[in-house]
Amino acid sequence: MISDFVRMWVIEITALGWLVIAFVAALLEVSIPHFGSAFVSAGAIAAAVAAYLGFGLPAQIGTFIVVLIVSLVGLRSRLVGRLGGKGVPSRTEPLVGRQGIVTHPIDPVSGTGRVNVAGEDWAARSAAAIAVGTTIRVVGADGIVLEVTRA
């Protein structure tokens, strides 16, 4: 009778311990969202279920690790891709294909030159030398330096 009471008490305390770990991990995830603590929380909940069903500590730890790894590998990249967004928008991407005017000569040897595209002044480079006043077309960008050709 007493051993059954102690066994049930240990099961309940162990399950409660796993739930506390899950709660703390969930609080961390909400406070500092980085898509890591949520998986710890999922593993801890699964381990709490294993504890409640009467499985021993090795089985609980095994359940925790398996659920943590499977959910991390299977879901993290999908969640980051879906919820992370596209990131910082590029300032140069909308300029590709547009025309502009060379304002400072473009020298392919030194990699210098400036152009005006869409009313904005940009650093530019080209494979060929281009003189001031020449109309250019933006064909790409390397960071904030536009890659241009004669239009």
N, C-alpha and C positions, 0 to 999 in steps of 0.2 A: 504494500500500500504506500509506504513512504517512498520507496524507490520509484514507483509510478509518478508520485507527486514531484519528486526531484527531476525525473526525466522530462515531464511536461514543463516544469519550470525552466529547465535548461533549453528546451526546444523554443519556448516562448521568448526567453531572453536572447537567444541566438538570432531568432527571426527579427526581433526588435532591433538588435544591433545592426543587422544588415539593412533594415529600413532606415535607421539613423544615417548610415553611410549613404544610402540612396538619397535621402533628403538633403544632406550636406552637399553632395555632388550636384543635385538639382539647383540648390541655391547658388553654388559656384557658377553653374552654367548660365543662370539668369543674370548674375552679377557681372561675369566676365565671359561673354559668349565667344567661345572658340571651338565649339563642336568637339569637345573631348570629355567633359564631365558628364554629359548626358549619357554617354555609353557606359561610364562607370556606374551611373545611377541604374541603368537598365540591367547591368550585370548584378548589382546588389539586390535589386528586386527579385531577379530570378533565384539568387542564392537564398533570399528570405523565404521564397516559396519552397525551395528544397529543404530549408531548416524546418519550416512549418510541417512539411510532410514527414519529418522524422529522419531525414538522411543525416549522416555524420558530417563532421567538419571537413574531411577531405573531399567529400562529394559536393558540399556547398562551395568550397573554394574552386573546385573543378568547374562547377556550373557557372560561377562568377566569371572565371577566366574564359570559358568557351563563349558565353553570351557576350562578354566584352569584346573579344576578338572578332567574332562573327559579325556583330553589329557595327563595329568600327570599320572592318574591311568592306562589308557589304553596303553600308549606308553613308559613311562620312563623305566620300567624294560626290555622291549624288546630292546630298544635302548642301554641301558647300557650293556646288555648281548651281543648284536651284535657288538657294537663298543668298548666296554671296554676290550676285549681280555681275555686271560686266566689268566692274572696276572703274578706274578713273577714265573718263572719256578723253580721247585724243584730240588735241587742238589742230593737228595737221591733217588728220584723215579726211575731213570735209574739203580740204583744199586740193586733193589729188584730182587731176583732170581739169582744173581751172587754169585760166590764163592770167598772166601778169606781165609786168614791165621790169626790166633790169634797171636798178638805180645805182649800183656800183658794179664795175666790171667783174665778171665771173672768171676766175683763173683756176683751171683744173690742177695746175702744178701746186699752188699754195693752198688750194681749197677754200679760197675767199670769194666773196661776192654777196650782193644783197639784191632782193627783188621786192616789188610791191604786188601783193596778191590780195584781192578782196579788200583793198584799202588798208592793209596792214603790211608793215615792213618785216621781212624775214631774211635770215641768213640763207644762202643758197650755194649749191655746188652743181657742177656739170662735168661731163666727160670731155667737153670741148669748150674753148674760150668763147664767151658771149659778151658783146659790147653793151655799153649803157644805151638805153632806149629800145633795145630789142624786145619783141614780144616773146614770151616763153610760155611753156605749159608745164605744170607740176606733174611729175610722173611718180613721185614717191617722197618719203621723208625718212630721215634718220634722226630720231629724237625731235629737236626743234629746227633742224637744218633741212630745207626743202631740196629735193633732187629734181632738177629741171632740164628741159631740152628746148631747143628753138621751136616755136609754134609753127 
